Amino acid sequence: MTTPDRAEDTAAVHALLRRSADAWAAGDGAAYGACFTEDATDVTYVGTVYHGGSEIGRAHQALFDSFLKDTRLDTDVVSLRFHGPGSAVAVTRGAVRKHGAKTGRLDKIATYTLVRRADSSWGIAAVQKTTRRPLMEAFSFRMRPATRPAAS
């Protein structure tokens, strides 16, 4: 068995995350859902759980047509680790902004589990999003320094 080309996989995962953000910016629920696997899980930052790319796309289309109308998803990949030839975990910082809004603080954290599909493309198998609370985090670090992650 040959070692997979991590540079190629890294580029493919970054392209997948960009494609999902582009679909979000276009308000295209079907294209957004297509970034996910058939059995994917999406846990939103408000705690809603969606299952499967089709449901994720359908639900997001309803959001793009209402609460998330004319928004974009800004993301920055903080880390990407591969676990064998067919799986990876990406941690991102992000923010949902209105089109035309300036770039600012990335106040959400998302953990993506990515898998290689049968056709060798990558898909999002799971994502869990949360809102970052820097003030609470700083308080915790000050009161209990041992809670500070090594890479912060």
Chimera marker file (.cmm) of the C-alpha trace (Angstrom):
<marker_set name="trace">
<marker id="1" x="0.000" y="0.000" z="0.000" r="1" g="1" b="0" radius="0.5"/>
<marker id="2" x="1.403" y="3.389" z="-0.957" r="1" g="1" b="0" radius="0.5"/>
<marker id="3" x="1.331" y="6.426" z="1.271" r="1" g="1" b="0" radius="0.5"/>
<marker id="4" x="-1.275" y="8.908" z="0.068" r="1" g="1" b="0" radius="0.5"/>
<marker id="5" x="-0.102" y="12.294" z="-1.176" r="1" g="1" b="0" radius="0.5"/>
<marker id="6" x="-0.923" y="14.540" z="1.795" r="1" g="1" b="0" radius="0.5"/>
<marker id="7" x="-0.345" y="17.719" z="-0.232" r="1" g="1" b="0" radius="0.5"/>
<marker id="8" x="-2.986" y="16.592" z="-2.715" r="1" g="1" b="0" radius="0.5"/>
<marker id="9" x="-5.365" y="15.560" z="0.087" r="1" g="1" b="0" radius="0.5"/>
<marker id="10" x="-4.757" y="18.825" z="1.949" r="1" g="1" b="0" radius="0.5"/>
<marker id="11" x="-5.568" y="20.819" z="-1.189" r="1" g="1" b="0" radius="0.5"/>
<marker id="12" x="-8.695" y="18.704" z="-1.790" r="1" g="1" b="0" radius="0.5"/>
<marker id="13" x="-9.984" y="19.214" z="1.772" r="1" g="1" b="0" radius="0.5"/>
<marker id="14" x="-9.344" y="22.972" z="1.601" r="1" g="1" b="0" radius="0.5"/>
<marker id="15" x="-11.147" y="23.060" z="-1.777" r="1" g="1" b="0" radius="0.5"/>
<marker id="16" x="-14.123" y="21.182" z="-0.269" r="1" g="1" b="0" radius="0.5"/>
<marker id="17" x="-14.382" y="23.663" z="2.620" r="1" g="1" b="0" radius="0.5"/>
<marker id="18" x="-14.136" y="26.566" z="0.139" r="1" g="1" b="0" radius="0.5"/>
<marker id="19" x="-16.854" y="24.948" z="-2.004" r="1" g="1" b="0" radius="0.5"/>
<marker id="20" x="-19.149" y="24.721" z="1.021" r="1" g="1" b="0" radius="0.5"/>
<marker id="21" x="-18.487" y="28.391" z="1.852" r="1" g="1" b="0" radius="0.5"/>
<marker id="22" x="-19.073" y="29.364" z="-1.803" r="1" g="1" b="0" radius="0.5"/>
<marker id="23" x="-22.396" y="27.465" z="-1.797" r="1" g="1" b="0" radius="0.5"/>
<marker id="24" x="-23.347" y="29.292" z="1.426" r="1" g="1" b="0" radius="0.5"/>
<marker id="25" x="-22.486" y="32.672" z="-0.118" r="1" g="1" b="0" radius="0.5"/>
<marker id="26" x="-24.552" y="31.795" z="-3.208" r="1" g="1" b="0" radius="0.5"/>
<marker id="27" x="-27.508" y="30.787" z="-1.020" r="1" g="1" b="0" radius="0.5"/>
<marker id="28" x="-27.444" y="27.374" z="-2.727" r="1" g="1" b="0" radius="0.5"/>
<marker id="29" x="-28.670" y="24.741" z="-0.276" r="1" g="1" b="0" radius="0.5"/>
<marker id="30" x="-28.339" y="21.879" z="-2.776" r="1" g="1" b="0" radius="0.5"/>
<marker id="31" x="-24.677" y="22.700" z="-3.468" r="1" g="1" b="0" radius="0.5"/>
<marker id="32" x="-24.045" y="23.125" z="0.265" r="1" g="1" b="0" radius="0.5"/>
<marker id="33" x="-25.649" y="19.748" z="1.025" r="1" g="1" b="0" radius="0.5"/>
<marker id="34" x="-23.628" y="18.095" z="-1.758" r="1" g="1" b="0" radius="0.5"/>
<marker id="35" x="-20.473" y="18.832" z="0.241" r="1" g="1" b="0" radius="0.5"/>
<marker id="36" x="-21.723" y="16.392" z="2.900" r="1" g="1" b="0" radius="0.5"/>
<marker id="37" x="-21.893" y="12.601" z="2.821" r="1" g="1" b="0" radius="0.5"/>
<marker id="38" x="-25.227" y="10.793" z="2.593" r="1" g="1" b="0" radius="0.5"/>
<marker id="39" x="-25.018" y="9.906" z="6.288" r="1" g="1" b="0" radius="0.5"/>
<marker id="40" x="-23.441" y="13.159" z="7.523" r="1" g="1" b="0" radius="0.5"/>
<marker id="41" x="-24.284" y="14.871" z="10.798" r="1" g="1" b="0" radius="0.5"/>
<marker id="42" x="-24.400" y="18.662" z="11.108" r="1" g="1" b="0" radius="0.5"/>
<marker id="43" x="-24.673" y="20.083" z="14.636" r="1" g="1" b="0" radius="0.5"/>
<marker id="44" x="-25.345" y="23.808" z="14.309" r="1" g="1" b="0" radius="0.5"/>
<marker id="45" x="-24.139" y="26.409" z="16.786" r="1" g="1" b="0" radius="0.5"/>
<marker id="46" x="-27.723" y="26.720" z="18.106" r="1" g="1" b="0" radius="0.5"/>
<marker id="47" x="-27.812" y="22.970" z="18.750" r="1" g="1" b="0" radius="0.5"/>
<marker id="48" x="-29.956" y="21.752" z="15.844" r="1" g="1" b="0" radius="0.5"/>
<marker id="49" x="-28.869" y="18.357" z="14.485" r="1" g="1" b="0" radius="0.5"/>
<marker id="50" x="-29.335" y="17.559" z="10.791" r="1" g="1" b="0" radius="0.5"/>
<marker id="51" x="-28.633" y="14.149" z="9.219" r="1" g="1" b="0" radius="0.5"/>
<marker id="52" x="-27.522" y="13.479" z="5.658" r="1" g="1" b="0" radius="0.5"/>
<marker id="53" x="-26.427" y="15.790" z="2.875" r="1" g="1" b="0" radius="0.5"/>
<marker id="54" x="-29.954" y="16.031" z="1.456" r="1" g="1" b="0" radius="0.5"/>
<marker id="55" x="-31.493" y="17.160" z="4.764" r="1" g="1" b="0" radius="0.5"/>
<marker id="56" x="-28.596" y="19.507" z="5.458" r="1" g="1" b="0" radius="0.5"/>
<marker id="57" x="-29.032" y="21.075" z="2.015" r="1" g="1" b="0" radius="0.5"/>
<marker id="58" x="-32.833" y="21.318" z="2.322" r="1" g="1" b="0" radius="0.5"/>
<marker id="59" x="-32.689" y="22.880" z="5.788" r="1" g="1" b="0" radius="0.5"/>
<marker id="60" x="-29.961" y="25.302" z="4.813" r="1" g="1" b="0" radius="0.5"/>
<marker id="61" x="-31.921" y="26.375" z="1.737" r="1" g="1" b="0" radius="0.5"/>
<marker id="62" x="-34.755" y="27.367" z="4.085" r="1" g="1" b="0" radius="0.5"/>
<marker id="63" x="-32.194" y="29.255" z="6.211" r="1" g="1" b="0" radius="0.5"/>
<marker id="64" x="-30.594" y="30.896" z="3.137" r="1" g="1" b="0" radius="0.5"/>
<marker id="65" x="-34.073" y="32.045" z="2.102" r="1" g="1" b="0" radius="0.5"/>
<marker id="66" x="-34.739" y="33.605" z="5.532" r="1" g="1" b="0" radius="0.5"/>
<marker id="67" x="-32.420" y="34.055" z="8.544" r="1" g="1" b="0" radius="0.5"/>
<marker id="68" x="-29.217" y="33.564" z="6.539" r="1" g="1" b="0" radius="0.5"/>
<marker id="69" x="-30.318" y="35.448" z="3.428" r="1" g="1" b="0" radius="0.5"/>
<marker id="70" x="-27.486" y="37.414" z="1.813" r="1" g="1" b="0" radius="0.5"/>
<marker id="71" x="-24.810" y="36.071" z="4.157" r="1" g="1" b="0" radius="0.5"/>
<marker id="72" x="-21.441" y="34.470" z="3.670" r="1" g="1" b="0" radius="0.5"/>
<marker id="73" x="-19.439" y="32.059" z="5.783" r="1" g="1" b="0" radius="0.5"/>
<marker id="74" x="-15.886" y="33.267" z="6.414" r="1" g="1" b="0" radius="0.5"/>
<marker id="75" x="-13.591" y="30.475" z="7.563" r="1" g="1" b="0" radius="0.5"/>
<marker id="76" x="-9.967" y="29.918" z="8.435" r="1" g="1" b="0" radius="0.5"/>
<marker id="77" x="-8.582" y="26.400" z="8.821" r="1" g="1" b="0" radius="0.5"/>
<marker id="78" x="-6.734" y="26.285" z="12.149" r="1" g="1" b="0" radius="0.5"/>
<marker id="79" x="-5.609" y="22.680" z="11.914" r="1" g="1" b="0" radius="0.5"/>
<marker id="80" x="-5.962" y="19.691" z="9.630" r="1" g="1" b="0" radius="0.5"/>
<marker id="81" x="-4.944" y="16.179" z="10.678" r="1" g="1" b="0" radius="0.5"/>
<marker id="82" x="-5.235" y="13.012" z="8.638" r="1" g="1" b="0" radius="0.5"/>
<marker id="83" x="-6.081" y="9.713" z="10.316" r="1" g="1" b="0" radius="0.5"/>
<marker id="84" x="-5.171" y="7.121" z="7.737" r="1" g="1" b="0" radius="0.5"/>
<marker id="85" x="-5.755" y="7.384" z="3.998" r="1" g="1" b="0" radius="0.5"/>
<marker id="86" x="-9.489" y="8.023" z="4.174" r="1" g="1" b="0" radius="0.5"/>
<marker id="87" x="-10.253" y="10.330" z="7.082" r="1" g="1" b="0" radius="0.5"/>
<marker id="88" x="-9.270" y="13.716" z="8.444" r="1" g="1" b="0" radius="0.5"/>
<marker id="89" x="-10.275" y="16.204" z="11.116" r="1" g="1" b="0" radius="0.5"/>
<marker id="90" x="-10.234" y="19.948" z="10.437" r="1" g="1" b="0" radius="0.5"/>
<marker id="91" x="-10.758" y="22.657" z="13.028" r="1" g="1" b="0" radius="0.5"/>
<marker id="92" x="-11.806" y="26.048" z="11.691" r="1" g="1" b="0" radius="0.5"/>
<marker id="93" x="-12.553" y="29.500" z="12.995" r="1" g="1" b="0" radius="0.5"/>
<marker id="94" x="-15.404" y="31.224" z="11.252" r="1" g="1" b="0" radius="0.5"/>
<marker id="95" x="-18.113" y="33.820" z="11.204" r="1" g="1" b="0" radius="0.5"/>
<marker id="96" x="-21.370" y="34.382" z="9.370" r="1" g="1" b="0" radius="0.5"/>
<marker id="97" x="-21.496" y="37.876" z="7.871" r="1" g="1" b="0" radius="0.5"/>
<marker id="98" x="-23.789" y="39.848" z="5.611" r="1" g="1" b="0" radius="0.5"/>
<marker id="99" x="-22.522" y="40.218" z="2.045" r="1" g="1" b="0" radius="0.5"/>
<marker id="100" x="-20.453" y="43.380" z="1.853" r="1" g="1" b="0" radius="0.5"/>
<marker id="101" x="-19.588" y="43.351" z="5.572" r="1" g="1" b="0" radius="0.5"/>
<marker id="102" x="-15.938" y="43.807" z="6.437" r="1" g="1" b="0" radius="0.5"/>
<marker id="103" x="-13.877" y="40.899" z="7.653" r="1" g="1" b="0" radius="0.5"/>
<marker id="104" x="-13.679" y="40.857" z="11.427" r="1" g="1" b="0" radius="0.5"/>
<marker id="105" x="-13.415" y="38.584" z="14.420" r="1" g="1" b="0" radius="0.5"/>
<marker id="106" x="-14.021" y="34.917" z="13.710" r="1" g="1" b="0" radius="0.5"/>
<marker id="107" x="-16.314" y="34.053" z="16.630" r="1" g="1" b="0" radius="0.5"/>
<marker id="108" x="-17.273" y="30.465" z="15.843" r="1" g="1" b="0" radius="0.5"/>
<marker id="109" x="-15.274" y="27.257" z="16.014" r="1" g="1" b="0" radius="0.5"/>
<marker id="110" x="-16.179" y="24.232" z="13.891" r="1" g="1" b="0" radius="0.5"/>
<marker id="111" x="-14.771" y="20.726" z="13.944" r="1" g="1" b="0" radius="0.5"/>
<marker id="112" x="-15.155" y="18.845" z="10.665" r="1" g="1" b="0" radius="0.5"/>
<marker id="113" x="-14.761" y="15.103" z="10.229" r="1" g="1" b="0" radius="0.5"/>
<marker id="114" x="-13.945" y="14.454" z="6.582" r="1" g="1" b="0" radius="0.5"/>
<marker id="115" x="-13.900" y="11.153" z="4.725" r="1" g="1" b="0" radius="0.5"/>
<marker id="116" x="-12.752" y="9.994" z="1.342" r="1" g="1" b="0" radius="0.5"/>
<marker id="117" x="-15.755" y="8.901" z="-0.733" r="1" g="1" b="0" radius="0.5"/>
<marker id="118" x="-15.883" y="5.861" z="-3.024" r="1" g="1" b="0" radius="0.5"/>
<marker id="119" x="-15.026" y="8.123" z="-6.004" r="1" g="1" b="0" radius="0.5"/>
<marker id="120" x="-11.889" y="9.347" z="-4.093" r="1" g="1" b="0" radius="0.5"/>
<marker id="121" x="-13.341" y="12.829" z="-3.514" r="1" g="1" b="0" radius="0.5"/>
<marker id="122" x="-13.616" y="14.143" z="0.041" r="1" g="1" b="0" radius="0.5"/>
<marker id="123" x="-16.918" y="14.739" z="1.835" r="1" g="1" b="0" radius="0.5"/>
<marker id="124" x="-17.948" y="16.215" z="5.160" r="1" g="1" b="0" radius="0.5"/>
<marker id="125" x="-19.126" y="13.346" z="7.382" r="1" g="1" b="0" radius="0.5"/>
<marker id="126" x="-19.739" y="15.513" z="10.438" r="1" g="1" b="0" radius="0.5"/>
<marker id="127" x="-19.441" y="19.093" z="11.595" r="1" g="1" b="0" radius="0.5"/>
<marker id="128" x="-20.040" y="20.534" z="15.034" r="1" g="1" b="0" radius="0.5"/>
<marker id="129" x="-20.112" y="24.306" z="15.467" r="1" g="1" b="0" radius="0.5"/>
<marker id="130" x="-19.960" y="26.408" z="18.609" r="1" g="1" b="0" radius="0.5"/>
<marker id="131" x="-19.747" y="30.084" z="19.435" r="1" g="1" b="0" radius="0.5"/>
<marker id="132" x="-16.443" y="31.070" z="21.011" r="1" g="1" b="0" radius="0.5"/>
<marker id="133" x="-16.652" y="32.981" z="24.288" r="1" g="1" b="0" radius="0.5"/>
<marker id="134" x="-13.253" y="34.699" z="24.629" r="1" g="1" b="0" radius="0.5"/>
<marker id="135" x="-14.116" y="36.492" z="27.886" r="1" g="1" b="0" radius="0.5"/>
<marker id="136" x="-15.187" y="33.264" z="29.602" r="1" g="1" b="0" radius="0.5"/>
<marker id="137" x="-12.137" y="31.531" z="28.154" r="1" g="1" b="0" radius="0.5"/>
<marker id="138" x="-9.775" y="34.236" z="29.476" r="1" g="1" b="0" radius="0.5"/>
<marker id="139" x="-11.424" y="34.086" z="32.896" r="1" g="1" b="0" radius="0.5"/>
<marker id="140" x="-10.983" y="30.312" z="33.015" r="1" g="1" b="0" radius="0.5"/>
<marker id="141" x="-7.321" y="30.569" z="31.984" r="1" g="1" b="0" radius="0.5"/>
<marker id="142" x="-6.659" y="33.233" z="34.608" r="1" g="1" b="0" radius="0.5"/>
<marker id="143" x="-8.421" y="31.392" z="37.424" r="1" g="1" b="0" radius="0.5"/>
<marker id="144" x="-7.185" y="27.921" z="36.434" r="1" g="1" b="0" radius="0.5"/>
<marker id="145" x="-4.030" y="28.239" z="34.278" r="1" g="1" b="0" radius="0.5"/>
<marker id="146" x="-3.958" y="24.467" z="33.764" r="1" g="1" b="0" radius="0.5"/>
<marker id="147" x="-7.067" y="24.818" z="31.562" r="1" g="1" b="0" radius="0.5"/>
<marker id="148" x="-5.083" y="26.723" z="28.904" r="1" g="1" b="0" radius="0.5"/>
<marker id="149" x="-4.410" y="24.525" z="25.846" r="1" g="1" b="0" radius="0.5"/>
<marker id="150" x="-0.763" y="24.107" z="24.898" r="1" g="1" b="0" radius="0.5"/>
<marker id="151" x="-1.394" y="25.589" z="21.430" r="1" g="1" b="0" radius="0.5"/>
<marker id="152" x="-3.326" y="28.765" z="22.176" r="1" g="1" b="0" radius="0.5"/>
<link id1="1" id2="2" r="1" g="1" b="0" radius="0.2"/>
<link id1="2" id2="3" r="1" g="1" b="0" radius="0.2"/>
<link id1="3" id2="4" r="1" g="1" b="0" radius="0.2"/>
<link id1="4" id2="5" r="1" g="1" b="0" radius="0.2"/>
<link id1="5" id2="6" r="1" g="1" b="0" radius="0.2"/>
<link id1="6" id2="7" r="1" g="1" b="0" radius="0.2"/>
<link id1="7" id2="8" r="1" g="1" b="0" radius="0.2"/>
<link id1="8" id2="9" r="1" g="1" b="0" radius="0.2"/>
<link id1="9" id2="10" r="1" g="1" b="0" radius="0.2"/>
<link id1="10" id2="11" r="1" g="1" b="0" radius="0.2"/>
<link id1="11" id2="12" r="1" g="1" b="0" radius="0.2"/>
<link id1="12" id2="13" r="1" g="1" b="0" radius="0.2"/>
<link id1="13" id2="14" r="1" g="1" b="0" radius="0.2"/>
<link id1="14" id2="15" r="1" g="1" b="0" radius="0.2"/>
<link id1="15" id2="16" r="1" g="1" b="0" radius="0.2"/>
<link id1="16" id2="17" r="1" g="1" b="0" radius="0.2"/>
<link id1="17" id2="18" r="1" g="1" b="0" radius="0.2"/>
<link id1="18" id2="19" r="1" g="1" b="0" radius="0.2"/>
<link id1="19" id2="20" r="1" g="1" b="0" radius="0.2"/>
<link id1="20" id2="21" r="1" g="1" b="0" radius="0.2"/>
<link id1="21" id2="22" r="1" g="1" b="0" radius="0.2"/>
<link id1="22" id2="23" r="1" g="1" b="0" radius="0.2"/>
<link id1="23" id2="24" r="1" g="1" b="0" radius="0.2"/>
<link id1="24" id2="25" r="1" g="1" b="0" radius="0.2"/>
<link id1="25" id2="26" r="1" g="1" b="0" radius="0.2"/>
<link id1="26" id2="27" r="1" g="1" b="0" radius="0.2"/>
<link id1="27" id2="28" r="1" g="1" b="0" radius="0.2"/>
<link id1="28" id2="29" r="1" g="1" b="0" radius="0.2"/>
<link id1="29" id2="30" r="1" g="1" b="0" radius="0.2"/>
<link id1="30" id2="31" r="1" g="1" b="0" radius="0.2"/>
<link id1="31" id2="32" r="1" g="1" b="0" radius="0.2"/>
<link id1="32" id2="33" r="1" g="1" b="0" radius="0.2"/>
<link id1="33" id2="34" r="1" g="1" b="0" radius="0.2"/>
<link id1="34" id2="35" r="1" g="1" b="0" radius="0.2"/>
<link id1="35" id2="36" r="1" g="1" b="0" radius="0.2"/>
<link id1="36" id2="37" r="1" g="1" b="0" radius="0.2"/>
<link id1="37" id2="38" r="1" g="1" b="0" radius="0.2"/>
<link id1="38" id2="39" r="1" g="1" b="0" radius="0.2"/>
<link id1="39" id2="40" r="1" g="1" b="0" radius="0.2"/>
<link id1="40" id2="41" r="1" g="1" b="0" radius="0.2"/>
<link id1="41" id2="42" r="1" g="1" b="0" radius="0.2"/>
<link id1="42" id2="43" r="1" g="1" b="0" radius="0.2"/>
<link id1="43" id2="44" r="1" g="1" b="0" radius="0.2"/>
<link id1="44" id2="45" r="1" g="1" b="0" radius="0.2"/>
<link id1="45" id2="46" r="1" g="1" b="0" radius="0.2"/>
<link id1="46" id2="47" r="1" g="1" b="0" radius="0.2"/>
<link id1="47" id2="48" r="1" g="1" b="0" radius="0.2"/>
<link id1="48" id2="49" r="1" g="1" b="0" radius="0.2"/>
<link id1="49" id2="50" r="1" g="1" b="0" radius="0.2"/>
<link id1="50" id2="51" r="1" g="1" b="0" radius="0.2"/>
<link id1="51" id2="52" r="1" g="1" b="0" radius="0.2"/>
<link id1="52" id2="53" r="1" g="1" b="0" radius="0.2"/>
<link id1="53" id2="54" r="1" g="1" b="0" radius="0.2"/>
<link id1="54" id2="55" r="1" g="1" b="0" radius="0.2"/>
<link id1="55" id2="56" r="1" g="1" b="0" radius="0.2"/>
<link id1="56" id2="57" r="1" g="1" b="0" radius="0.2"/>
<link id1="57" id2="58" r="1" g="1" b="0" radius="0.2"/>
<link id1="58" id2="59" r="1" g="1" b="0" radius="0.2"/>
<link id1="59" id2="60" r="1" g="1" b="0" radius="0.2"/>
<link id1="60" id2="61" r="1" g="1" b="0" radius="0.2"/>
<link id1="61" id2="62" r="1" g="1" b="0" radius="0.2"/>
<link id1="62" id2="63" r="1" g="1" b="0" radius="0.2"/>
<link id1="63" id2="64" r="1" g="1" b="0" radius="0.2"/>
<link id1="64" id2="65" r="1" g="1" b="0" radius="0.2"/>
<link id1="65" id2="66" r="1" g="1" b="0" radius="0.2"/>
<link id1="66" id2="67" r="1" g="1" b="0" radius="0.2"/>
<link id1="67" id2="68" r="1" g="1" b="0" radius="0.2"/>
<link id1="68" id2="69" r="1" g="1" b="0" radius="0.2"/>
<link id1="69" id2="70" r="1" g="1" b="0" radius="0.2"/>
<link id1="70" id2="71" r="1" g="1" b="0" radius="0.2"/>
<link id1="71" id2="72" r="1" g="1" b="0" radius="0.2"/>
<link id1="72" id2="73" r="1" g="1" b="0" radius="0.2"/>
<link id1="73" id2="74" r="1" g="1" b="0" radius="0.2"/>
<link id1="74" id2="75" r="1" g="1" b="0" radius="0.2"/>
<link id1="75" id2="76" r="1" g="1" b="0" radius="0.2"/>
<link id1="76" id2="77" r="1" g="1" b="0" radius="0.2"/>
<link id1="77" id2="78" r="1" g="1" b="0" radius="0.2"/>
<link id1="78" id2="79" r="1" g="1" b="0" radius="0.2"/>
<link id1="79" id2="80" r="1" g="1" b="0" radius="0.2"/>
<link id1="80" id2="81" r="1" g="1" b="0" radius="0.2"/>
<link id1="81" id2="82" r="1" g="1" b="0" radius="0.2"/>
<link id1="82" id2="83" r="1" g="1" b="0" radius="0.2"/>
<link id1="83" id2="84" r="1" g="1" b="0" radius="0.2"/>
<link id1="84" id2="85" r="1" g="1" b="0" radius="0.2"/>
<link id1="85" id2="86" r="1" g="1" b="0" radius="0.2"/>
<link id1="86" id2="87" r="1" g="1" b="0" radius="0.2"/>
<link id1="87" id2="88" r="1" g="1" b="0" radius="0.2"/>
<link id1="88" id2="89" r="1" g="1" b="0" radius="0.2"/>
<link id1="89" id2="90" r="1" g="1" b="0" radius="0.2"/>
<link id1="90" id2="91" r="1" g="1" b="0" radius="0.2"/>
<link id1="91" id2="92" r="1" g="1" b="0" radius="0.2"/>
<link id1="92" id2="93" r="1" g="1" b="0" radius="0.2"/>
<link id1="93" id2="94" r="1" g="1" b="0" radius="0.2"/>
<link id1="94" id2="95" r="1" g="1" b="0" radius="0.2"/>
<link id1="95" id2="96" r="1" g="1" b="0" radius="0.2"/>
<link id1="96" id2="97" r="1" g="1" b="0" radius="0.2"/>
<link id1="97" id2="98" r="1" g="1" b="0" radius="0.2"/>
<link id1="98" id2="99" r="1" g="1" b="0" radius="0.2"/>
<link id1="99" id2="100" r="1" g="1" b="0" radius="0.2"/>
<link id1="100" id2="101" r="1" g="1" b="0" radius="0.2"/>
<link id1="101" id2="102" r="1" g="1" b="0" radius="0.2"/>
<link id1="102" id2="103" r="1" g="1" b="0" radius="0.2"/>
<link id1="103" id2="104" r="1" g="1" b="0" radius="0.2"/>
<link id1="104" id2="105" r="1" g="1" b="0" radius="0.2"/>
<link id1="105" id2="106" r="1" g="1" b="0" radius="0.2"/>
<link id1="106" id2="107" r="1" g="1" b="0" radius="0.2"/>
<link id1="107" id2="108" r="1" g="1" b="0" radius="0.2"/>
<link id1="108" id2="109" r="1" g="1" b="0" radius="0.2"/>
<link id1="109" id2="110" r="1" g="1" b="0" radius="0.2"/>
<link id1="110" id2="111" r="1" g="1" b="0" radius="0.2"/>
<link id1="111" id2="112" r="1" g="1" b="0" radius="0.2"/>
<link id1="112" id2="113" r="1" g="1" b="0" radius="0.2"/>
<link id1="113" id2="114" r="1" g="1" b="0" radius="0.2"/>
<link id1="114" id2="115" r="1" g="1" b="0" radius="0.2"/>
<link id1="115" id2="116" r="1" g="1" b="0" radius="0.2"/>
<link id1="116" id2="117" r="1" g="1" b="0" radius="0.2"/>
<link id1="117" id2="118" r="1" g="1" b="0" radius="0.2"/>
<link id1="118" id2="119" r="1" g="1" b="0" radius="0.2"/>
<link id1="119" id2="120" r="1" g="1" b="0" radius="0.2"/>
<link id1="120" id2="121" r="1" g="1" b="0" radius="0.2"/>
<link id1="121" id2="122" r="1" g="1" b="0" radius="0.2"/>
<link id1="122" id2="123" r="1" g="1" b="0" radius="0.2"/>
<link id1="123" id2="124" r="1" g="1" b="0" radius="0.2"/>
<link id1="124" id2="125" r="1" g="1" b="0" radius="0.2"/>
<link id1="125" id2="126" r="1" g="1" b="0" radius="0.2"/>
<link id1="126" id2="127" r="1" g="1" b="0" radius="0.2"/>
<link id1="127" id2="128" r="1" g="1" b="0" radius="0.2"/>
<link id1="128" id2="129" r="1" g="1" b="0" radius="0.2"/>
<link id1="129" id2="130" r="1" g="1" b="0" radius="0.2"/>
<link id1="130" id2="131" r="1" g="1" b="0" radius="0.2"/>
<link id1="131" id2="132" r="1" g="1" b="0" radius="0.2"/>
<link id1="132" id2="133" r="1" g="1" b="0" radius="0.2"/>
<link id1="133" id2="134" r="1" g="1" b="0" radius="0.2"/>
<link id1="134" id2="135" r="1" g="1" b="0" radius="0.2"/>
<link id1="135" id2="136" r="1" g="1" b="0" radius="0.2"/>
<link id1="136" id2="137" r="1" g="1" b="0" radius="0.2"/>
<link id1="137" id2="138" r="1" g="1" b="0" radius="0.2"/>
<link id1="138" id2="139" r="1" g="1" b="0" radius="0.2"/>
<link id1="139" id2="140" r="1" g="1" b="0" radius="0.2"/>
<link id1="140" id2="141" r="1" g="1" b="0" radius="0.2"/>
<link id1="141" id2="142" r="1" g="1" b="0" radius="0.2"/>
<link id1="142" id2="143" r="1" g="1" b="0" radius="0.2"/>
<link id1="143" id2="144" r="1" g="1" b="0" radius="0.2"/>
<link id1="144" id2="145" r="1" g="1" b="0" radius="0.2"/>
<link id1="145" id2="146" r="1" g="1" b="0" radius="0.2"/>
<link id1="146" id2="147" r="1" g="1" b="0" radius="0.2"/>
<link id1="147" id2="148" r="1" g="1" b="0" radius="0.2"/>
<link id1="148" id2="149" r="1" g="1" b="0" radius="0.2"/>
<link id1="149" id2="150" r="1" g="1" b="0" radius="0.2"/>
<link id1="150" id2="151" r="1" g="1" b="0" radius="0.2"/>
<link id1="151" id2="152" r="1" g="1" b="0" radius="0.2"/>
</marker_set>
